Amino acid sequence: MSYIYTLIGVPLGYLMRLIYSICNNYAVAIIIFTVFTKILLFPVSYKTQKSSARMQLLNPKLEKLRKSFANNPQRLQEEQQKLYQQEGVNPMGSCLPMFVQMLILFGVMEVIYKPITHILNISKNIIEDAVAIAAKDIDKLDTRNMRCELLTMEHLRDHGDRYTSLGENFFSKVSEFNEKFTLFGANLGKTPELHPEIWNKEAIILFAIPILAGLSQLLVSVYGQIHQKKTNPTSQPGGGCIMFLTYVMPLVSIIFAFQLPAGVGFYWIWQSIFSFIITFALNCYFTPERVKVINEQEKEKARIYAEKHPNKKTFMQKMMEQQSALDQQNSGSSSSGKAKGISRSEQSKQNRDKIKEARRRMAEKYGDSYEDDNDEED
């Protein structure tokens, strides 16, 4: 897992270092960084929103299929996959943005946990020496601890004289950065607490960050539900799953934000705010009339692509083939029984007879007596 953090954190660290060198404030750098990543990922957001709008356009056809094949789930799934293929729609299209956002979050955590490495660009050897100095007063502190740089920065505040001998201007760089690694005076490297010892200005700001992170995510979820009901009032509610995503996930975000450095929660706040703005703007753009035009264009593209690449299977075709193979594998023995006109009770009786025959042969092989238990059949 640490390899993933580093792999994604290094390029994001370069970006954060560049932004910080311009604005010279870490909280502002996080906001600008969030804006930049949202702009970078806008094509993905656009494609996802377009796919969602087209799926809403297909809902009447999907509802008709559900009614027609209500008693045949396998046939219903096949017909749905065919419809997706004909319309050129990928029902799994919304998974990509969630995956990308998760990867970016890993990188953000890496940068926030290790600002001395990614923002100040101090060498690994000097950082190890600094951590060793802090470890004299902090139990079980070494470079394997993800918070080692944050704890070292805090230790330097009170014991700065111990770090003056380190190279690369470590003391002066970290001391200056400590003053700018804040939000209205609250250290973004600290972890928010539910019950701080002293309710001072910093404690209140740190406490508010997880709460705002959860509320901002709740805003995005509730708006999504309202928009879906408005654009497709006949759709069936998602039940417990939708309720979980809408109300429980923001609560989970709050819990996690109270266990991570405040900078992570601060990033979550702005990530949700900008997600809401982009989603709202795209929903205004994808009007029903425009979606109909786009849908016809996409269908024509899918048709032309299929004609030019007759031997190349689309994503939906691969899904249909895999599902069909799985269904055939699962239905193996039962389908053969149905082909012969054998009922389930008759099939069960045949299976019991086979077991009894195997027991009888084993008894004969080892010279034992075998008595048929007639009660077992009753």
C-alpha positions as CSV (number, residue, x, y, z in Angstrom):
1,M,0.0,0.0,0.0
2,S,2.9,2.4,0.8
3,Y,4.1,1.9,-2.8
4,I,0.8,3.2,-4.1
5,Y,0.9,6.2,-1.9
6,T,4.5,7.0,-3.1
7,L,3.7,6.3,-6.8
8,I,0.8,8.7,-6.9
9,G,2.2,11.1,-4.3
10,V,5.4,11.9,-6.2
11,P,3.8,13.6,-9.2
12,L,1.2,15.3,-7.0
13,G,4.0,16.4,-4.8
14,Y,5.7,18.2,-7.7
15,L,2.4,19.9,-8.5
16,M,1.8,21.0,-4.9
17,R,5.4,22.3,-4.6
18,L,4.8,24.4,-7.7
19,I,1.5,25.8,-6.4
20,Y,2.9,26.4,-3.0
21,S,5.9,28.3,-4.4
22,I,3.4,30.7,-6.1
23,C,0.8,31.2,-3.3
24,N,3.2,30.7,-0.3
25,N,0.3,29.3,1.8
26,Y,-0.5,25.6,2.3
27,A,-4.3,26.0,2.8
28,V,-4.6,28.1,-0.4
29,A,-2.3,25.6,-2.2
30,I,-4.7,22.8,-1.4
31,I,-7.7,24.8,-2.8
32,I,-5.8,25.7,-6.0
33,F,-4.6,22.1,-6.2
34,T,-8.2,20.8,-6.0
35,V,-9.3,23.3,-8.7
36,F,-6.5,22.1,-10.9
37,T,-7.3,18.4,-10.5
38,K,-11.0,19.1,-11.2
39,I,-10.1,20.9,-14.4
40,L,-7.8,18.1,-15.4
41,L,-10.5,15.5,-14.7
42,F,-13.3,17.5,-16.3
43,P,-13.4,15.3,-19.5
44,V,-14.0,12.3,-17.3
45,S,-16.7,14.1,-15.4
46,Y,-18.3,15.3,-18.6
47,K,-18.3,11.8,-20.1
48,T,-19.8,10.3,-16.8
49,Q,-22.5,12.9,-16.7
50,K,-23.4,12.3,-20.3
51,S,-23.6,8.6,-19.8
52,S,-25.8,9.2,-16.7
53,A,-28.1,11.5,-18.8
54,R,-28.4,8.9,-21.6
55,M,-29.2,6.2,-19.0
56,Q,-32.1,8.3,-17.8
57,L,-33.3,8.5,-21.4
58,L,-33.2,4.7,-21.5
59,N,-35.2,4.2,-18.3
60,P,-38.6,3.9,-20.1
61,K,-37.2,1.1,-22.3
62,L,-35.6,-0.6,-19.4
63,E,-38.8,-0.4,-17.4
64,K,-40.7,-2.1,-20.3
65,L,-38.1,-4.9,-20.4
66,R,-38.5,-5.4,-16.6
67,K,-42.3,-5.8,-17.0
68,S,-41.9,-8.1,-20.1
69,F,-39.4,-10.5,-18.5
70,A,-40.3,-10.1,-14.8
71,N,-40.4,-13.9,-14.4
72,N,-37.2,-14.6,-16.4
73,P,-34.2,-12.8,-14.8
74,Q,-31.7,-14.4,-17.2
75,R,-33.6,-13.3,-20.3
76,L,-34.1,-9.8,-18.7
77,Q,-30.3,-9.4,-18.2
78,E,-29.6,-10.5,-21.8
79,E,-32.1,-8.0,-23.2
80,Q,-30.8,-5.2,-21.1
81,Q,-27.2,-5.9,-22.3
82,K,-28.5,-5.9,-25.9
83,L,-30.2,-2.6,-25.3
84,Y,-27.0,-1.1,-23.9
85,Q,-25.1,-2.4,-26.9
86,Q,-27.6,-1.0,-29.4
87,E,-27.6,2.4,-27.7
88,G,-23.8,2.5,-27.1
89,V,-24.2,3.1,-23.4
90,N,-21.9,1.7,-20.7
91,P,-23.8,1.3,-17.4
92,M,-20.5,1.0,-15.6
93,G,-19.2,4.4,-16.8
94,S,-19.7,6.1,-13.4
95,C,-17.1,3.8,-11.7
96,L,-14.1,5.5,-13.4
97,P,-14.4,8.9,-11.7
98,M,-14.8,7.2,-8.3
99,F,-11.6,5.1,-8.9
100,V,-9.7,8.2,-10.1
101,Q,-10.7,10.3,-7.1
102,M,-9.6,7.5,-4.8
103,L,-6.2,7.4,-6.4
104,I,-5.9,11.2,-6.1
105,L,-6.9,10.9,-2.4
106,F,-4.0,8.5,-1.9
107,G,-1.6,11.0,-3.4
108,V,-3.0,13.9,-1.4
109,M,-2.6,11.9,1.8
110,E,1.0,11.2,0.9
111,V,1.7,14.9,0.2
112,I,0.0,16.0,3.5
113,Y,1.7,13.4,5.6
114,K,5.2,14.2,4.1
115,P,5.4,17.9,3.4
116,I,9.1,18.1,4.1
117,T,9.7,15.6,1.3
118,H,7.2,16.8,-1.3
119,I,6.9,20.6,-0.6
120,L,10.3,21.5,0.9
121,N,12.2,19.0,-1.3
122,I,14.7,18.1,1.4
123,S,16.7,14.9,0.9
124,K,15.9,11.6,2.5
125,N,19.1,11.5,4.6
126,I,18.5,14.8,6.2
127,I,14.9,13.9,7.0
128,E,16.1,10.6,8.6
129,D,18.5,12.6,10.8
130,A,15.7,15.0,11.8
131,V,13.4,12.2,12.6
132,A,16.1,10.6,14.7
133,I,16.4,13.8,16.7
134,A,12.6,13.9,17.3
135,A,12.6,10.2,18.2
136,K,14.6,11.0,21.4
137,D,11.5,12.6,22.9
138,I,8.8,10.7,21.0
139,D,8.4,7.0,21.6
140,K,8.5,4.6,18.6
141,L,9.1,7.3,16.1
142,D,11.0,6.3,12.9
143,T,10.7,6.9,9.1
144,R,8.2,4.0,8.8
145,N,5.6,6.0,10.7
146,M,3.5,7.9,8.2
147,R,3.3,10.8,10.6
148,C,7.0,11.0,11.2
149,E,7.5,14.3,9.2
150,L,4.4,16.0,10.8
151,L,5.6,14.9,14.3
152,T,9.1,16.2,13.5
153,M,7.7,19.5,12.4
154,E,5.8,19.9,15.7
155,H,8.9,18.8,17.7
156,L,11.0,21.5,15.9
157,R,8.6,24.2,17.2
158,D,9.6,23.6,20.8
159,H,13.2,22.3,20.3
160,G,14.5,24.2,17.3
161,D,18.0,24.5,18.6
162,R,18.5,20.7,18.1
163,Y,18.0,21.0,14.4
164,T,20.3,23.9,13.5
165,S,23.2,21.7,12.7
166,L,21.3,19.9,9.9
167,G,22.2,20.6,6.3
168,E,20.1,22.0,3.5
169,N,18.9,24.9,5.7
170,F,16.6,22.4,7.3
171,F,15.8,24.5,10.4
172,S,15.1,27.7,8.6
173,K,13.0,26.0,5.9
174,V,10.9,24.0,8.3
175,S,10.5,26.8,10.7
176,E,9.1,29.1,8.0
177,F,6.9,26.4,6.6
178,N,5.5,25.7,10.0
179,E,4.1,29.2,10.0
180,K,2.3,28.7,6.7
181,F,1.2,25.1,7.2
182,T,-1.9,26.6,8.8
183,L,-5.6,27.6,8.3
184,F,-6.4,30.8,10.3
185,G,-3.6,29.7,12.7
186,A,-4.7,26.0,13.0
187,N,-2.0,23.5,12.1
188,L,-3.2,21.4,9.2
189,G,-0.8,18.6,10.1
190,K,-2.6,18.0,13.4
191,T,-5.4,15.5,13.9
192,P,-8.8,17.0,14.9
193,E,-10.1,15.9,18.3
194,L,-13.7,15.3,19.5
195,H,-12.7,16.3,23.0
196,P,-9.6,18.5,23.0
197,E,-8.0,19.4,26.3
198,I,-8.5,23.2,25.6
199,W,-11.2,24.6,23.3
200,N,-9.0,27.4,21.9
201,K,-9.2,28.8,18.3
202,E,-7.1,26.0,16.8
203,A,-9.1,23.3,18.4
204,I,-12.4,24.8,17.1
205,I,-11.1,25.1,13.6
206,L,-9.7,21.6,13.6
207,F,-13.0,20.3,15.0
208,A,-15.0,22.1,12.3
209,I,-13.1,20.6,9.4
210,P,-14.4,17.0,9.7
211,I,-17.9,18.3,10.2
212,L,-17.8,20.5,7.1
213,A,-16.2,17.6,5.1
214,G,-19.2,15.4,5.9
215,L,-21.8,18.2,5.3
216,S,-20.2,19.1,1.9
217,Q,-20.4,15.4,0.8
218,L,-24.0,15.2,2.1
219,L,-24.8,18.3,-0.1
220,V,-23.5,16.5,-3.2
221,S,-25.4,13.3,-2.4
222,V,-28.7,14.9,-1.6
223,Y,-28.5,17.1,-4.7
224,G,-27.9,14.0,-6.8
225,Q,-31.0,12.3,-5.4
226,I,-33.2,15.5,-5.9
227,H,-32.0,15.8,-9.5
228,Q,-32.7,12.1,-10.2
229,K,-36.3,12.4,-8.9
230,K,-36.8,15.6,-10.9
231,T,-35.6,14.2,-14.2
232,N,-37.0,10.7,-13.8
233,P,-39.9,10.7,-11.3
234,T,-41.1,7.2,-12.4
235,S,-37.8,5.5,-11.5
236,Q,-37.8,3.1,-8.6
237,P,-35.9,4.1,-5.4
238,G,-32.6,2.3,-4.7
239,G,-33.7,1.3,-1.2
240,G,-31.1,0.7,1.5
241,C,-28.1,1.1,-0.8
242,I,-29.0,4.6,-1.9
243,M,-29.8,5.6,1.7
244,F,-26.4,4.3,2.7
245,L,-24.6,6.3,0.1
246,T,-26.6,9.4,0.8
247,Y,-26.5,9.6,4.6
248,V,-24.0,7.0,5.9
249,M,-21.1,7.8,3.7
250,P,-20.9,11.4,4.8
251,L,-20.9,10.2,8.4
252,V,-18.1,7.8,7.5
253,S,-16.1,10.7,6.1
254,I,-16.5,12.6,9.3
255,I,-15.2,9.6,11.3
256,F,-12.2,9.2,9.0
257,A,-11.5,12.9,9.0
258,F,-11.2,12.8,12.8
259,Q,-8.4,10.2,12.4
260,L,-6.4,11.9,9.7
261,P,-4.4,15.1,9.5
262,A,-6.7,18.1,9.1
263,G,-5.3,18.8,5.7
264,V,-7.0,15.7,4.3
265,G,-10.4,16.8,5.6
266,F,-9.8,20.3,4.3
267,Y,-9.1,18.8,0.9
268,W,-12.3,16.7,1.1
269,I,-14.3,19.9,1.8
270,W,-13.2,21.6,-1.4
271,Q,-13.3,18.5,-3.4
272,S,-17.0,18.1,-2.6
273,I,-17.7,21.8,-3.2
274,F,-16.1,21.8,-6.6
275,S,-17.8,18.5,-7.5
276,F,-21.2,20.0,-6.6
277,I,-20.5,23.1,-8.8
278,I,-19.4,20.9,-11.8
279,T,-22.3,18.5,-11.4
280,F,-24.8,21.4,-11.1
281,A,-23.3,23.1,-14.3
282,L,-23.4,19.8,-16.3
283,N,-26.9,19.1,-15.2
284,C,-28.0,22.5,-16.5
285,Y,-26.1,21.8,-19.8
286,F,-27.6,18.3,-20.4
287,T,-31.2,19.4,-21.0
288,P,-33.6,16.7,-22.2
289,E,-33.5,18.2,-25.8
290,R,-29.7,18.2,-25.9
291,V,-29.5,14.7,-24.5
292,K,-31.8,13.4,-27.3
293,V,-29.5,14.9,-29.9
294,I,-26.4,13.6,-28.2
295,N,-28.0,10.1,-27.9
296,E,-28.7,9.9,-31.6
297,Q,-25.1,11.0,-32.4
298,E,-23.7,8.4,-30.1
299,K,-25.9,5.7,-31.5
300,E,-24.7,6.6,-35.0
301,K,-21.0,6.5,-33.8
302,A,-21.6,3.1,-32.3
303,R,-23.2,1.8,-35.5
304,I,-20.3,3.1,-37.7
305,Y,-17.7,1.7,-35.4
306,A,-19.4,-1.7,-35.5
307,E,-19.4,-1.7,-39.3
308,K,-15.7,-0.7,-39.5
309,H,-14.7,-3.2,-36.8
310,P,-16.9,-6.2,-37.3
311,N,-14.6,-8.6,-35.6
312,K,-13.8,-6.4,-32.6
313,K,-15.9,-7.1,-29.6
314,T,-17.2,-4.2,-27.6
315,F,-17.2,-4.0,-23.8
316,M,-20.9,-4.9,-23.7
317,Q,-20.4,-7.9,-26.1
318,K,-17.7,-9.3,-23.9
319,M,-20.0,-8.9,-20.8
320,M,-22.8,-10.7,-22.6
321,E,-20.5,-13.6,-23.6
322,Q,-19.1,-13.9,-20.1
323,Q,-22.5,-13.9,-18.6
324,S,-23.8,-16.5,-21.1
325,A,-20.9,-18.8,-20.4
326,L,-21.4,-18.4,-16.7
327,D,-25.1,-19.2,-17.0
328,Q,-24.4,-22.3,-19.1
329,Q,-21.8,-23.5,-16.5
330,N,-24.2,-23.0,-13.6
331,S,-27.2,-24.6,-15.4
332,G,-25.2,-27.7,-16.5
333,S,-26.8,-30.7,-14.9
334,S,-30.2,-29.0,-14.2
335,S,-30.7,-28.1,-17.8
336,S,-29.9,-31.6,-19.0
337,G,-32.5,-32.9,-16.6
338,K,-35.1,-30.5,-17.9
339,A,-34.3,-31.5,-21.5
340,K,-35.3,-35.0,-20.6
341,G,-38.5,-33.9,-18.9
342,I,-37.4,-34.9,-15.4
343,S,-38.8,-33.0,-12.5
344,R,-36.8,-31.8,-9.5
345,S,-38.2,-34.6,-7.3
346,E,-37.3,-37.2,-9.9
347,Q,-33.9,-35.7,-10.3
348,S,-33.4,-35.9,-6.5
349,K,-34.5,-39.5,-6.4
350,Q,-32.0,-40.4,-9.1
351,N,-29.3,-38.7,-7.1
352,R,-30.2,-40.7,-4.0
353,D,-30.2,-44.0,-6.0
354,K,-26.7,-43.2,-7.3
355,I,-25.5,-42.6,-3.8
356,K,-27.1,-45.9,-2.6
357,E,-25.5,-47.8,-5.5
358,A,-22.1,-46.4,-4.7
359,R,-22.5,-47.5,-1.0
360,R,-23.5,-51.0,-2.1
361,R,-20.5,-51.4,-4.3
362,M,-18.2,-50.1,-1.6
363,A,-19.7,-52.7,0.8
364,E,-19.2,-55.5,-1.6
365,K,-15.6,-54.4,-2.3
366,Y,-14.7,-54.6,1.4
367,G,-16.8,-57.6,2.3
368,D,-19.3,-55.7,4.4
369,S,-23.0,-56.2,4.5
370,Y,-25.2,-53.4,3.1
371,E,-28.7,-52.8,4.2
372,D,-30.9,-50.4,2.2
373,D,-32.5,-47.8,4.5
374,N,-36.0,-47.5,3.1
375,D,-36.9,-44.9,5.6
376,E,-34.4,-42.5,3.9
377,E,-36.6,-42.4,0.8
378,D,-39.8,-41.6,2.6
